[in-house]
Each structure stands twice: as C-alpha cells, then as structure tokens.
C-alpha cells in the first residue's frame, strides 16, 4: 500500500519558519505532502481558504491559537504537529476533544535542555564557576581544596525535581557519572523510580541532602514556589541549585539571599521576570551564573524540532501511530 500525500499548512511567525524550517527541510516536507500555504494568522480570507484544505497543521513558536473557531474553518483537519515544546499556549483543549491528533517536539526540545543541565551539574560539582572567578582575581596558585571543601563529583548526591521528559533524560545522561541520584515527583511510582535506577524521596529530603539540585518540574499553579523559602533554607551550605524549568517554581528572593550571603550557588537559565532588572545583584555575584534561557533549542539544534515533526508527518502518510502524541489526560499536568 503506497503512502498518501496529505495536504499540510504551516502556521508560525515568518522568522520562526525561516529558523526552524530552512529550505532543505521544507523540500523534505514537500516530498511527502502537498503544502497549501504558510500562515501567520487564521482570520483573513486567504488564511481561511488554506485552512479549508488542510489535513495537517505544522505549528511552531508564535503560531496563532487553534480554537473552536479555527476548527470550524478546517473541516478536514486530522492532526497538529507542533515543532516546538509545549503546545498549551497554542491550542484549546477542544482540539483534542474533537479528535484531532496532536504531536509535539517537546522530546526533541528536551535534548539540549538536558545536555545543559547535566553539563551544569558536573561543573557545579567541580565548583568551576567560583574557582574560575577566584583564579581570575589572584592569577596565581591557591589552596583549592581548602577554599572549596567537598570539591568533586564522585559519589555526590544529585537531586532531580520533576521526572518530566527532561528530568528523565537528565537521569539517563547522569548514568555516565558516579552520582547518587534521587528524585522528587508526586506522580512517580516506586516501580517507575526503580526502572529509572533512582531513589524516590520527599522534596524536603532532596533539598536537605543533595549537593546539586536540578529543577525540571512543569510550571503549574501547584508548583508555584515549589522550592520555597523553607526548602531553600534547608539546603546544605555550598550546594548548588540549577534551574532550567521556570523561574516561578523557585522562591527567587529566598534563593538570592542565600546566594548573596555566600551560602549557596545558583545556575539559573530562567528567572522572574524573564530578564532581571539591570542592577540585580545576581548578575555580579561570584556564586551565581545567569544565562538568557539558552538551554532550549538554538542554532543548529532547531532542525531537530522540524525533523521530529517531519518523522511524525511520515507516520501520518503511512497511517501509523504518532510517536510523540499529546495525551488529553496528561495535558493539564505537563509543562
């Protein structure tokens, strides 16, 4: 049985289309499907004409939201392939309720985030950031072990908050190192933890006993200030908190106080607000490293997202199950 050629349309900002779907990738999409158009909105007459034909919508960052009114304009729509991470800002739950299949490149986008987190966990254990800054000041030998007791990674406990796609990928990557890995996730069963090769612990124990804590929980009302002031106060002196998830999951003021006091280290790819005010003391602290949300896909990593959804499109043409389908019952608790 030969593969069918669905009619597809792209929906995202022009700049995202250029960055995530370069011409070589667009040619590969055109090889397996008929492209009806590239949309930046759903309301104009030309956009509605494209929607009327589309069997698959390929979306990305900046895509217009898909709701009931859009579905009414797209009677042939079978699937939405989101070439980015979370789909929640881009589609109403009615899309899934009406039986439209949805797939996300969240697993593909998780790869660079996990790589960043693991790299920072390893560097945190070696105290690379503060040692490099001190070395830059003294420009001479100094007693590293006296200045940084407990330096190193062998046998150290790493705490993972959230057994999400990224959290699980981090756990898998950490197998290459000699860490003791513990996890807090209220949805993680003992069997799941055993399969992951980790120990499931309470959040209190994780924060009290981990040398490095890496945050991978979704941003939900229930996770706001999940790592609260009391939890931050319980972290051992010299521990490091790595956050690549969302800033609101951590009590930033409490964390900042302990960092500025020289008691904790922080590696933050996310903050509240998204960009801190220019005079924020974390920028200049020897105990903090701030990066502008670079853990996710950038540069050459973006093609991984479009290729992941191209693979999903191939499955649609062959009437196969989607590999990264978004389950309706899990949408509420995912990032």
C-alpha atoms as a printed R data frame, in Angstrom:
    type eleno elety resid chain resno       x      y      z
1   ATOM     1    CA   UNK     A     1   0.000  0.000  0.000
2   ATOM     2    CA   UNK     A     2   1.538  3.310 -1.040
3   ATOM     3    CA   UNK     A     3   1.790  6.268  1.320
4   ATOM     4    CA   UNK     A     4  -0.769  9.019  0.833
5   ATOM     5    CA   UNK     A     5   0.122 12.707  0.409
6   ATOM     6    CA   UNK     A     6  -1.755 14.804  2.948
7   ATOM     7    CA   UNK     A     7  -2.413 18.489  2.418
8   ATOM     8    CA   UNK     A     8  -0.468 20.455  5.036
9   ATOM     9    CA   UNK     A     9  -0.130 24.070  6.069
10  ATOM    10    CA   UNK     A    10   2.467 25.774  8.252
11  ATOM    11    CA   UNK     A    11   1.393 28.222 10.972
12  ATOM    12    CA   UNK     A    12   4.019 30.303 12.803
13  ATOM    13    CA   UNK     A    13   5.822 33.606 12.538
14  ATOM    14    CA   UNK     A    14   7.888 34.191  9.422
15  ATOM    15    CA   UNK     A    15  11.123 34.357 11.419
16  ATOM    16    CA   UNK     A    16  10.421 31.023 13.117
17  ATOM    17    CA   UNK     A    17   9.643 29.402  9.778
18  ATOM    18    CA   UNK     A    18  12.989 30.582  8.442
19  ATOM    19    CA   UNK     A    19  14.929 29.484 11.526
20  ATOM    20    CA   UNK     A    20  13.298 26.108 12.210
21  ATOM    21    CA   UNK     A    21  12.360 25.135  8.651
22  ATOM    22    CA   UNK     A    22  15.251 26.054  6.328
23  ATOM    23    CA   UNK     A    23  14.729 25.392  2.650
24  ATOM    24    CA   UNK     A    24  16.399 21.967  2.746
25  ATOM    25    CA   UNK     A    25  13.896 20.864  5.399
26  ATOM    26    CA   UNK     A    26  10.961 22.431  3.522
27  ATOM    27    CA   UNK     A    27  11.955 20.403  0.470
28  ATOM    28    CA   UNK     A    28  11.751 17.232  2.553
29  ATOM    29    CA   UNK     A    29   8.240 18.177  3.733
30  ATOM    30    CA   UNK     A    30   7.213 18.898  0.135
31  ATOM    31    CA   UNK     A    31   8.491 15.457 -0.859
32  ATOM    32    CA   UNK     A    32   5.856 13.720  1.272
33  ATOM    33    CA   UNK     A    33   2.978 16.227  1.381
34  ATOM    34    CA   UNK     A    34   1.252 18.963 -0.575
35  ATOM    35    CA   UNK     A    35   1.866 22.346  1.059
36  ATOM    36    CA   UNK     A    36  -1.221 24.559  0.871
37  ATOM    37    CA   UNK     A    37   0.429 27.599  2.438
38  ATOM    38    CA   UNK     A    38   2.371 29.222  5.261
39  ATOM    39    CA   UNK     A    39   0.146 31.169  7.667
40  ATOM    40    CA   UNK     A    40   0.838 33.752 10.326
41  ATOM    41    CA   UNK     A    41  -2.864 34.259 11.155
42  ATOM    42    CA   UNK     A    42  -6.155 32.406 10.745
43  ATOM    43    CA   UNK     A    43  -8.662 35.199 10.170
44  ATOM    44    CA   UNK     A    44  -8.078 36.581  6.667
45  ATOM    45    CA   UNK     A    45  -9.874 35.227  3.612
46  ATOM    46    CA   UNK     A    46  -6.651 33.692  2.157
47  ATOM    47    CA   UNK     A    47  -5.876 32.030  5.509
48  ATOM    48    CA   UNK     A    48  -9.386 30.587  5.733
49  ATOM    49    CA   UNK     A    49  -9.020 29.225  2.211
50  ATOM    50    CA   UNK     A    50  -5.833 27.401  3.267
51  ATOM    51    CA   UNK     A    51  -7.481 26.095  6.441
52  ATOM    52    CA   UNK     A    52 -10.347 24.684  4.409
53  ATOM    53    CA   UNK     A    53  -7.888 22.400  2.597
54  ATOM    54    CA   UNK     A    54  -5.518 21.485  5.411
55  ATOM    55    CA   UNK     A    55  -5.409 17.962  6.756
56  ATOM    56    CA   UNK     A    56  -2.323 18.660  8.888
57  ATOM    57    CA   UNK     A    57  -1.200 21.895 10.515
58  ATOM    58    CA   UNK     A    58   2.503 22.204 11.303
59  ATOM    59    CA   UNK     A    59   2.862 24.848 14.010
60  ATOM    60    CA   UNK     A    60   5.718 26.479 15.886
61  ATOM    61    CA   UNK     A    61   6.596 29.370 18.162
62  ATOM    62    CA   UNK     A    62   4.368 32.365 17.540
63  ATOM    63    CA   UNK     A    63   1.620 30.317 15.910
64  ATOM    64    CA   UNK     A    64  -1.897 31.728 16.175
65  ATOM    65    CA   UNK     A    65  -4.010 29.858 18.709
66  ATOM    66    CA   UNK     A    66  -6.131 26.990 17.434
67  ATOM    67    CA   UNK     A    67  -9.592 27.025 18.993
68  ATOM    68    CA   UNK     A    68 -13.133 26.003 18.065
69  ATOM    69    CA   UNK     A    69 -13.497 28.838 15.562
70  ATOM    70    CA   UNK     A    70 -10.359 27.706 13.732
71  ATOM    71    CA   UNK     A    71 -11.532 24.101 13.727
72  ATOM    72    CA   UNK     A    72 -14.789 25.228 12.176
73  ATOM    73    CA   UNK     A    73 -12.749 26.669  9.285
74  ATOM    74    CA   UNK     A    74 -10.720 23.449  8.945
75  ATOM    75    CA   UNK     A    75 -13.184 20.589  8.480
76  ATOM    76    CA   UNK     A    76 -10.533 18.247  7.043
77  ATOM    77    CA   UNK     A    77  -8.007 18.756  9.856
78  ATOM    78    CA   UNK     A    78  -6.678 15.457 11.229
79  ATOM    79    CA   UNK     A    79  -3.530 16.444 13.083
80  ATOM    80    CA   UNK     A    80  -1.491 19.293 14.519
81  ATOM    81    CA   UNK     A    81   2.286 18.811 14.540
82  ATOM    82    CA   UNK     A    82   3.912 21.349 16.866
83  ATOM    83    CA   UNK     A    83   7.602 21.838 16.042
84  ATOM    84    CA   UNK     A    84   8.420 23.276 19.459
85  ATOM    85    CA   UNK     A    85   7.998 22.332 23.100
86  ATOM    86    CA   UNK     A    86   4.773 22.866 24.988
87  ATOM    87    CA   UNK     A    87   1.554 23.065 22.978
88  ATOM    88    CA   UNK     A    88  -0.527 24.575 25.784
89  ATOM    89    CA   UNK     A    89  -0.318 28.246 24.704
90  ATOM    90    CA   UNK     A    90  -1.188 27.347 21.115
91  ATOM    91    CA   UNK     A    91  -4.276 25.197 21.216
92  ATOM    92    CA   UNK     A    92  -7.508 25.000 23.121
93  ATOM    93    CA   UNK     A    93  -8.315 21.602 24.703
94  ATOM    94    CA   UNK     A    94 -11.271 21.446 22.314
95  ATOM    95    CA   UNK     A    95  -8.781 20.449 19.602
96  ATOM    96    CA   UNK     A    96  -8.118 17.155 21.366
97  ATOM    97    CA   UNK     A    97 -11.760 16.803 22.385
98  ATOM    98    CA   UNK     A    98 -12.783 16.884 18.726
99  ATOM    99    CA   UNK     A    99 -10.418 14.030 17.926
100 ATOM   100    CA   UNK     A   100  -7.650 15.958 16.204
101 ATOM   101    CA   UNK     A   101  -4.365 14.236 16.920
102 ATOM   102    CA   UNK     A   102  -1.648 16.475 18.342
103 ATOM   103    CA   UNK     A   103   2.073 15.810 18.419
104 ATOM   104    CA   UNK     A   104   4.792 17.945 19.965
105 ATOM   105    CA   UNK     A   105   8.541 18.180 19.526
106 ATOM   106    CA   UNK     A   106   8.877 18.531 23.296
107 ATOM   107    CA   UNK     A   107  11.013 15.376 23.447
108 ATOM   108    CA   UNK     A   108  13.335 16.786 20.787
109 ATOM   109    CA   UNK     A   109  13.495 20.151 22.535
110 ATOM   110    CA   UNK     A   110  14.283 18.337 25.786
111 ATOM   111    CA   UNK     A   111  17.635 17.133 24.457
112 ATOM   112    CA   UNK     A   112  19.594 20.424 24.630
113 ATOM   113    CA   UNK     A   113  17.932 21.333 27.935
114 ATOM   114    CA   UNK     A   114  19.028 18.044 29.437
115 ATOM   115    CA   UNK     A   115  22.516 18.449 27.985
116 ATOM   116    CA   UNK     A   116  22.770 21.930 29.520
117 ATOM   117    CA   UNK     A   117  21.523 20.705 32.902
118 ATOM   118    CA   UNK     A   118  23.937 17.774 33.021
119 ATOM   119    CA   UNK     A   119  26.852 19.982 31.996
120 ATOM   120    CA   UNK     A   120  25.994 22.444 34.763
121 ATOM   121    CA   UNK     A   121  25.567 19.677 37.326
122 ATOM   122    CA   UNK     A   122  29.055 18.380 36.535
123 ATOM   123    CA   UNK     A   123  30.581 21.877 36.534
124 ATOM   124    CA   UNK     A   124  28.795 22.667 39.799
125 ATOM   125    CA   UNK     A   125  30.313 19.626 41.476
126 ATOM   126    CA   UNK     A   126  33.764 20.737 40.327
127 ATOM   127    CA   UNK     A   127  32.963 24.300 41.500
128 ATOM   128    CA   UNK     A   128  34.203 25.567 38.138
129 ATOM   129    CA   UNK     A   129  32.410 28.917 38.283
130 ATOM   130    CA   UNK     A   130  33.713 30.195 41.642
131 ATOM   131    CA   UNK     A   131  37.157 28.673 41.126
132 ATOM   132    CA   UNK     A   132  37.488 30.340 37.724
133 ATOM   133    CA   UNK     A   133  36.432 33.683 39.142
134 ATOM   134    CA   UNK     A   134  38.873 33.449 42.042
135 ATOM   135    CA   UNK     A   135  41.658 32.347 39.711
136 ATOM   136    CA   UNK     A   136  40.944 35.347 37.531
137 ATOM   137    CA   UNK     A   137  41.386 37.637 40.533
138 ATOM   138    CA   UNK     A   138  44.504 36.119 42.140
139 ATOM   139    CA   UNK     A   139  46.134 34.955 38.888
140 ATOM   140    CA   UNK     A   140  48.287 32.599 40.928
141 ATOM   141    CA   UNK     A   141  48.148 29.265 42.726
142 ATOM   142    CA   UNK     A   142  45.890 28.958 45.769
143 ATOM   143    CA   UNK     A   143  44.751 26.136 48.056
144 ATOM   144    CA   UNK     A   144  41.752 24.929 46.061
145 ATOM   145    CA   UNK     A   145  40.646 22.202 48.483
146 ATOM   146    CA   UNK     A   146  40.828 24.494 51.490
147 ATOM   147    CA   UNK     A   147  38.836 27.176 49.676
148 ATOM   148    CA   UNK     A   148  36.294 24.720 48.251
149 ATOM   149    CA   UNK     A   149  35.796 21.774 50.621
150 ATOM   150    CA   UNK     A   150  33.856 18.846 49.209
151 ATOM   151    CA   UNK     A   151  35.036 19.623 45.691
152 ATOM   152    CA   UNK     A   152  34.318 16.930 43.109
153 ATOM   153    CA   UNK     A   153  31.579 14.677 41.787
154 ATOM   154    CA   UNK     A   154  32.413 11.148 42.908
155 ATOM   155    CA   UNK     A   155  29.551  9.705 44.969
156 ATOM   156    CA   UNK     A   156  27.817 13.055 45.364
157 ATOM   157    CA   UNK     A   157  24.036 13.209 45.651
158 ATOM   158    CA   UNK     A   158  22.178 14.962 42.852
159 ATOM   159    CA   UNK     A   159  18.513 15.756 43.385
160 ATOM   160    CA   UNK     A   160  16.160 15.935 40.400
161 ATOM   161    CA   UNK     A   161  12.891 17.805 40.962
162 ATOM   162    CA   UNK     A   162  10.414 16.515 38.401
163 ATOM   163    CA   UNK     A   163  10.547 13.257 36.441
164 ATOM   164    CA   UNK     A   164   9.415 15.074 33.306
165 ATOM   165    CA   UNK     A   165  10.664 14.307 29.799
166 ATOM   166    CA   UNK     A   166  13.672 16.497 30.526
167 ATOM   167    CA   UNK     A   167  14.087 15.176 34.056
168 ATOM   168    CA   UNK     A   168  14.141 11.597 32.813
169 ATOM   169    CA   UNK     A   169  16.600 12.486 30.068
170 ATOM   170    CA   UNK     A   170  18.879 14.115 32.658
171 ATOM   171    CA   UNK     A   171  18.671 10.987 34.795
172 ATOM   172    CA   UNK     A   172  19.611  8.844 31.812
173 ATOM   173    CA   UNK     A   173  22.584 11.063 30.921
174 ATOM   174    CA   UNK     A   174  23.797 11.064 34.520
175 ATOM   175    CA   UNK     A   175  24.306  7.285 34.330
176 ATOM   176    CA   UNK     A   176  27.707  8.024 32.789
177 ATOM   177    CA   UNK     A   177  28.822  9.586 36.093
178 ATOM   178    CA   UNK     A   178  29.325  8.288 39.624
179 ATOM   179    CA   UNK     A   179  26.475 10.231 41.216
180 ATOM   180    CA   UNK     A   180  23.809  9.120 43.619
181 ATOM   181    CA   UNK     A   181  20.601 10.363 42.010
182 ATOM   182    CA   UNK     A   182  17.402 10.985 43.946
183 ATOM   183    CA   UNK     A   183  14.124 12.272 42.537
184 ATOM   184    CA   UNK     A   184  11.090 14.089 43.836
185 ATOM   185    CA   UNK     A   185   7.932 13.828 41.753
186 ATOM   186    CA   UNK     A   186   4.485 13.235 43.270
187 ATOM   187    CA   UNK     A   187   3.451 11.272 40.153
188 ATOM   188    CA   UNK     A   188   6.480  8.959 40.176
189 ATOM   189    CA   UNK     A   189   5.674  5.465 41.424
190 ATOM   190    CA   UNK     A   190   8.189  3.240 43.185
191 ATOM   191    CA   UNK     A   191   8.207  0.950 40.140
192 ATOM   192    CA   UNK     A   192   8.938  3.907 37.849
193 ATOM   193    CA   UNK     A   193  11.768  5.034 40.127
194 ATOM   194    CA   UNK     A   194  13.241  1.539 40.147
195 ATOM   195    CA   UNK     A   195  13.049  1.392 36.349
196 ATOM   196    CA   UNK     A   196  14.874  4.725 36.172
197 ATOM   197    CA   UNK     A   197  17.519  3.461 38.590
198 ATOM   198    CA   UNK     A   198  16.910  6.256 41.093
199 ATOM   199    CA   UNK     A   199  15.559  6.650 44.608
200 ATOM   200    CA   UNK     A   200  12.279  8.480 45.092
201 ATOM   201    CA   UNK     A   201  12.400 10.826 48.104
202 ATOM   202    CA   UNK     A   202  10.383 13.642 49.585
203 ATOM   203    CA   UNK     A   203  11.108 17.176 48.468
204 ATOM   204    CA   UNK     A   204  12.303 18.020 51.973
205 ATOM   205    CA   UNK     A   205  14.839 15.190 51.971
206 ATOM   206    CA   UNK     A   206  16.013 16.014 48.463
207 ATOM   207    CA   UNK     A   207  16.716 19.637 49.334
208 ATOM   208    CA   UNK     A   208  18.350 18.807 52.689
209 ATOM   209    CA   UNK     A   209  20.705 16.164 51.350
210 ATOM   210    CA   UNK     A   210  21.622 16.973 47.738
211 ATOM   211    CA   UNK     A   211  24.883 18.584 46.717
212 ATOM   212    CA   UNK     A   212  23.298 19.747 43.459
213 ATOM   213    CA   UNK     A   213  19.567 20.243 42.854
214 ATOM   214    CA   UNK     A   214  18.258 20.452 39.281
215 ATOM   215    CA   UNK     A   215  14.703 21.678 38.671
216 ATOM   216    CA   UNK     A   216  12.627 20.028 35.931
217 ATOM   217    CA   UNK     A   217   9.041 20.397 37.158
218 ATOM   218    CA   UNK     A   218   6.324 21.915 34.957
219 ATOM   219    CA   UNK     A   219   5.016 25.398 35.662
220 ATOM   220    CA   UNK     A   220   1.548 24.844 37.147
221 ATOM   221    CA   UNK     A   221  -0.424 26.584 39.895
222 ATOM   222    CA   UNK     A   222   0.560 23.703 42.178
223 ATOM   223    CA   UNK     A   223   4.295 24.173 41.500
224 ATOM   224    CA   UNK     A   224   4.488 27.929 42.112
225 ATOM   225    CA   UNK     A   225   7.199 28.374 44.786
226 ATOM   226    CA   UNK     A   226   7.511 24.596 44.986
227 ATOM   227    CA   UNK     A   227  11.064 25.201 46.184
228 ATOM   228    CA   UNK     A   228  10.011 27.663 48.851
229 ATOM   229    CA   UNK     A   229  11.917 29.716 51.405
230 ATOM   230    CA   UNK     A   230  11.902 26.888 53.944
231 ATOM   231    CA   UNK     A   231  13.238 24.439 51.399
232 ATOM   232    CA   UNK     A   232  15.982 26.812 50.305
233 ATOM   233    CA   UNK     A   233  16.911 27.417 53.949
234 ATOM   234    CA   UNK     A   234  17.316 23.655 54.388
235 ATOM   235    CA   UNK     A   235  19.821 23.243 51.553
236 ATOM   236    CA   UNK     A   236  23.342 22.498 52.825
237 ATOM   237    CA   UNK     A   237  25.938 25.233 52.668
238 ATOM   238    CA   UNK     A   238  27.871 25.017 49.395
239 ATOM   239    CA   UNK     A   239  25.055 23.294 47.488
240 ATOM   240    CA   UNK     A   240  24.054 24.426 44.003
241 ATOM   241    CA   UNK     A   241  20.582 24.925 42.569
242 ATOM   242    CA   UNK     A   242  20.255 24.615 38.782
243 ATOM   243    CA   UNK     A   243  17.013 25.836 37.234
244 ATOM   244    CA   UNK     A   244  16.241 25.288 33.547
245 ATOM   245    CA   UNK     A   245  12.480 24.930 34.048
246 ATOM   246    CA   UNK     A   246  10.623 28.109 35.068
247 ATOM   247    CA   UNK     A   247  11.624 30.843 37.483
248 ATOM   248    CA   UNK     A   248   8.335 30.837 39.384
249 ATOM   249    CA   UNK     A   249   8.945 27.300 40.640
250 ATOM   250    CA   UNK     A   250  11.655 28.642 42.985
251 ATOM   251    CA   UNK     A   251  11.338 31.346 45.648
252 ATOM   252    CA   UNK     A   252  13.815 33.633 43.936
253 ATOM   253    CA   UNK     A   253  14.087 36.142 46.773
254 ATOM   254    CA   UNK     A   254  14.945 33.428 49.290
255 ATOM   255    CA   UNK     A   255  17.458 31.908 46.901
256 ATOM   256    CA   UNK     A   256  19.034 35.289 46.204
257 ATOM   257    CA   UNK     A   257  19.511 35.972 49.910
258 ATOM   258    CA   UNK     A   258  21.440 32.743 50.476
259 ATOM   259    CA   UNK     A   259  23.462 33.176 47.274
260 ATOM   260    CA   UNK     A   260  24.490 36.717 48.204
261 ATOM   261    CA   UNK     A   261  25.389 35.502 51.692
262 ATOM   262    CA   UNK     A   262  27.858 33.089 50.057
263 ATOM   263    CA   UNK     A   263  25.955 30.034 51.337
264 ATOM   264    CA   UNK     A   264  24.587 28.603 48.076
265 ATOM   265    CA   UNK     A   265  25.401 28.634 44.389
266 ATOM   266    CA   UNK     A   266  22.777 29.207 41.710
267 ATOM   267    CA   UNK     A   267  22.855 28.438 37.985
268 ATOM   268    CA   UNK     A   268  19.735 29.996 36.509
269 ATOM   269    CA   UNK     A   269  18.645 29.825 32.899
270 ATOM   270    CA   UNK     A   270  15.205 31.100 33.946
271 ATOM   271    CA   UNK     A   271  14.210 33.873 36.332
272 ATOM   272    CA   UNK     A   272  11.251 36.039 37.335
273 ATOM   273    CA   UNK     A   273  10.952 38.330 35.483
274 ATOM   274    CA   UNK     A   274  12.274 36.654 32.347
275 ATOM   275    CA   UNK     A   275  15.084 39.241 32.257
276 ATOM   276    CA   UNK     A   276  16.137 40.593 35.649
277 ATOM   277    CA   UNK     A   277  16.487 44.304 36.174
278 ATOM   278    CA   UNK     A   278  19.917 45.589 35.154
279 ATOM   279    CA   UNK     A   279  21.115 46.224 38.714
280 ATOM   280    CA   UNK     A   280  20.069 42.841 40.104
281 ATOM   281    CA   UNK     A   281  22.864 41.581 42.392
282 ATOM   282    CA   UNK     A   282  22.818 38.043 40.947
283 ATOM   283    CA   UNK     A   283  24.463 39.333 37.761
284 ATOM   284    CA   UNK     A   284  27.682 40.164 39.599
285 ATOM   285    CA   UNK     A   285  27.666 37.511 42.322
286 ATOM   286    CA   UNK     A   286  30.554 35.036 42.336
287 ATOM   287    CA   UNK     A   287  28.010 32.461 43.490
288 ATOM   288    CA   UNK     A   288  25.620 32.836 40.560
289 ATOM   289    CA   UNK     A   289  25.607 32.162 36.835
290 ATOM   290    CA   UNK     A   290  22.754 33.625 34.804
291 ATOM   291    CA   UNK     A   291  22.113 32.671 31.183
292 ATOM   292    CA   UNK     A   292  19.324 34.112 28.986
293 ATOM   293    CA   UNK     A   293  17.180 30.992 28.553
294 ATOM   294    CA   UNK     A   294  19.674 29.305 26.237
295 ATOM   295    CA   UNK     A   295  19.145 25.733 27.461
296 ATOM   296    CA   UNK     A   296  16.420 25.095 24.899
297 ATOM   297    CA   UNK     A   297  16.935 24.678 21.175
298 ATOM   298    CA   UNK     A   298  19.025 27.306 19.412
299 ATOM   299    CA   UNK     A   299  21.114 27.471 16.256
300 ATOM   300    CA   UNK     A   300  21.782 24.061 14.744
301 ATOM   301    CA   UNK     A   301  19.586 22.449 17.412
302 ATOM   302    CA   UNK     A   302  16.429 23.923 15.850
303 ATOM   303    CA   UNK     A   303  16.475 21.498 12.940
304 ATOM   304    CA   UNK     A   304  15.984 18.650 15.391
305 ATOM   305    CA   UNK     A   305  12.485 20.042 16.043
306 ATOM   306    CA   UNK     A   306  11.420 20.269 12.402
307 ATOM   307    CA   UNK     A   307  12.904 16.842 11.678
308 ATOM   308    CA   UNK     A   308  10.992 15.302 14.602
309 ATOM   309    CA   UNK     A   309   7.714 16.573 13.178
310 ATOM   310    CA   UNK     A   310   8.741 15.510  9.667
311 ATOM   311    CA   UNK     A   311   9.069 11.994 11.060
312 ATOM   312    CA   UNK     A   312   5.576 12.329 12.534
313 ATOM   313    CA   UNK     A   313   4.253 13.503  9.170
314 ATOM   314    CA   UNK     A   314   5.764 10.407  7.618
315 ATOM   315    CA   UNK     A   315   3.857  8.283 10.122
316 ATOM   316    CA   UNK     A   316   0.637 10.038  9.145
317 ATOM   317    CA   UNK     A   317   1.259  9.323  5.458
318 ATOM   318    CA   UNK     A   318   1.708  5.640  6.333
319 ATOM   319    CA   UNK     A   319  -1.290  5.561  8.714
320 ATOM   320    CA   UNK     A   320   0.990  4.684 11.636
321 ATOM   321    CA   UNK     A   321   0.614  5.795 15.272
322 ATOM   322    CA   UNK     A   322   2.320  9.040 16.205
323 ATOM   323    CA   UNK     A   323   5.475  8.671 18.275
324 ATOM   324    CA   UNK     A   324   5.028 11.865 20.318
325 ATOM   325    CA   UNK     A   325   1.263 12.191 20.566
326 ATOM   326    CA   UNK     A   326  -0.057 14.516 23.268
327 ATOM   327    CA   UNK     A   327  -2.438 12.609 25.520
328 ATOM   328    CA   UNK     A   328  -5.525 14.630 26.542
329 ATOM   329    CA   UNK     A   329  -5.443 13.389 30.135
330 ATOM   330    CA   UNK     A   330  -1.808 14.481 30.571
331 ATOM   331    CA   UNK     A   331  -2.142 17.944 29.022
332 ATOM   332    CA   UNK     A   332  -3.113 19.604 32.315
333 ATOM   333    CA   UNK     A   333  -0.040 18.390 34.208
334 ATOM   334    CA   UNK     A   334   2.601 18.897 31.525
335 ATOM   335    CA   UNK     A   335   4.725 21.975 31.032
